[in-house]
Amino acid sequence: MRKRGDDNTYYIGSNIRTARMRADLTQEKMSEMIGVTPQYLSDLERGLVGTSVSTLIRICTELNVSADFILFGRGDEKDGANSTLIEKIQRLPKYKADMVESTVDILLEAMDMEPGKRAGNDR
């Protein structure tokens, strides 16, 4: 059995695992996306190894999460009530976050339309 790394390495690995699972990705799929072996990702998530800055950037990009979440387990607290929604969106894979953005754009556009001009409105 391998010895666990320091506490920081353990918590960073745990946060990576949390973000990966929230994105509904297997270790195999995630390791392929970030260009590492499944064994390395497993060791990273268990806190047995550390990672480079470039790999951390790829992890954050592919999981659509902030480095703040991976390093400290929290999102940006400055956003107050919006932080929960923002954190949920940040945890989505990029393609799903893009879908959310497109949906919000459509809703905002619909809200700006005059009531009598909305599609399907016969008033």
N, C-alpha and C positions, 0 to 999 in steps of 0.2 A: 504494500500500500504506500502510495506517495505521501509525502508530508505536505500539508497545506502551506502556502506562502504567508506573507504578513497579512494583517487584518485589512489593510487598504486593498491589496490584491484580491482578497476574498470578497470584499464588498463590491468592488468594481465588477468582478466576475458574476456575482449575484445579480447586479443591476443589468448586466448584458443579458443574462438568462431571462430575467423578467421582461425586458424589452423584446427579446426574440420570441418568447412565448405569447406575449400580447399581440405580436405581429403574425402569430400563427405560422411560424416557420420551424421546420425541423433543424437540428444541428447540421445535417447533411446539406440542406438547401442553403442555409445561412453561410456555412463555410464555403460553399461554391460561390456565393454572391460576393464574399469579401476576399476570396483568393487565399484561403488557408485550408489546412486539412481538418476533417471532422474531429480527429484526436486532439489537435491543437485547440480548437474551439471548446471541446469538452474540458480540457485542462484549464483553459482560460476561465470558463464559467465556474469551475470548482475552486478557483483561486490558487491553482498550482503553479501557474506561470503568469508573467506580466505580458504587456503588449507594447508595441511601438506606437508612436503618435500617428504614423500613417495608417496603421491598421485601425486604431481608434477612430480616426476620421472616416474610414470606410464603413465601420460599424455604425457610427452615428448617421451617416448618409443613407445607408441601406435600411436602417431601422427607423429613419426619420425621427430621431430623438436628439436632444441636445447633449453635448459633452457634460453639461452640468448634471443631467440625469444619470449618465453612466458613472461619472466620478463621485457624485455626492448623493445620488438617489432622490434628487428633487429637481423640479423645474424652476422657472423664473417666478419668484414670489411677487414681483412688482405688479403683476397683472391682476392681482386680487381675485375677484369672482370669476374672471375669464380664464384664470390659469388652469382650472380643471378641464375646460373644453380644449384649450390649447394643448395641454399635456396629452389628452386623448388623441387628438389629431397628430401630434408629434410621434406618438407611439405606433401609428399606422405605417405600413409599408408605403413607399412613395406613390405607387400607382393608386392606392386607396385614398391617400391624402389628396392627390390630384382630383379624384372623383368627388371628394367632399368639397373641394374648392369650386369645381364646376357646378355642383348642386347649389352651393351658396350663391354663386354668381347668377344662376337662373332665378333663384328666389328673390334676390335683391332687384333684379331686373323686373320681375313680376310685381314687386311691391311698388316700384316707381311708375307703373302703368296707371293710367286713369281708370277708375272703376268701370266705366262703360265700355272700355276698349279691351278688356281682358278676354282671352279666348274662351269661348263657351258661355259668355255672359250675355244674356238676352235683354238686359235691362236698358 
